[in-house]
Amino acid sequence: MLENKTMTSEDLIKLEDKHGAHNYHPLPVVLAKGDGVHVWDAEGRKYYDFLSAYSAVNQGHCHPAIVGAMTKQAETLTLTSRAFYNDVLGPYEKFITEYFGFDKVLPMNTGAEAVETAIKLCRKWAYEKKGIDENKAQIIVCDNNFHGRTTTIVSFSNDPVANKNFGPYTPGFIRIPYNDLGELERALQGENIAGFLVEPIQGEAGVMVPDEGYIKGAKELCQKNGVLFIADEVQTGIGRTGALLRVCGDCSCGGHCEKQETYTEPDILILGKALSGGAYPVSAVLANDSVMEVIQPGQHGSTFGGNPVAGAVGVAALNVIRDEKLTQNARKLGEIFRDRMNQMIEKSNLVNLVRGRGLLNAIVINDSEDSSTAWDICVSLKDNGLLAKPTHGNIIRFAPPLVMTEEQLHDCCDIIERTIAEFEK
């Protein structure tokens, strides 16, 4: 039995440092409890969570509907593998395909697994449907992408932290600048192009929002050239940006943009993170029959992919997004947040810019990427009751749970402004 209730945060940090691989650099806080937009540390101190486990906890910590669905199913049947049918997977597959408007879903567990699945699906489609010679398919990706940390995925990263000393790298990828339709059009003229894999907003790169029309234009170019448009919405999907999917654009729909003119339908859609509300590893790859039918028995799978608990959790998590109108809330609160930050920036010498959509936002600190200023600000934010993390050195990402209220958001903006003011002195 784990005996940790009498250990301090300092004890627990030392324990992890001694026995765990040092593959993360966490903020110095040890969390022991979560509820809604709040988390508590081992000593009982309360914080606003302004990261949401990198947008996995869109529905808030320990949402009772999601936890209830998980525990109820866990008491009945947890895992069958796909050697047998189970009585949850079919209903879940019907639910999620209708929810997002696709013919088929291939269920997986993590975001990186879903990206790998999409890559395999795209390549197989290229050989069997497009007629590209086997082992010749090329997939276009973007500079500063972040799609996960598997060997194949880091092979097409240009971040040395992600890929240095992990080679030899997997071939078959062409990297182009992000948010540049001209470069995409040129790349699409190359031989053996099978797909274009893109994040509708680059979250890990610092919440880089492309120009209006970029996503729609990219899809049109892919369609014109017989290439699959693959949208990685692991972080941007499930209401985070004020639309059900970021490829929905900036419409004011009720959260389901499949019927809207602004919706850009991907040929392959990749989901994860908030697909479970942070309660369980659940990811999915969605496509229509013309693409998905190339996968036949034995050609791809996962022992845990499509397990009964994941199916129950996935349905509950998506129902929460719809029933509690969290997409609309993210849109409204995001506008308020950026307005507050822009007011702060007008009086600040330390913060240059705020950017984002919905409740996926970032501020840019007026300092070099190799400085510690953004990290120091995040440590001070923690001391003032709000948790966030830097990305790319001088950028701080802000992504609270979508269940946040307007009053709570203003309280958080007050904390951010006070903390920034301390560094202005």
ABEGO torsion letter per residue (X at the ends): XBBAAABBAAAAAAAAAAABBBABBBBBBBBABBBEABBBBAAGBBBBBAAGGGGAAAAEBGBAAAAAAAAAAAAABABAEAABBBAAAAAAAAAAAAAAGBABBBBBABAAAAAAAAAAAAAAAAAAAAGBBBGABBBBBBBGBBAEABAAAAAABABAAAABGAOBBBBGBBBBBBGBAAAAAAAAABBGBABBBBBABBAAAGGBBBBBGAAAAAAAAAAAAGBBBBBBAAAABGGAAGBABAAAEABABAGBAAABAABBBBABBBBBGAAAGGABBBBBBBBBAAAAAABBBGABEBAABGBAAAAAAAAAAAAAAAAAGAAAAAAAAAAAAAAAAAAAAAABAABABBBEBEABBBBBBBBBAABAAAAAAAAAAAAAGBBBBBBGGABBBBBBBAABBAAAAAAAAAAAAAAAAAAAX
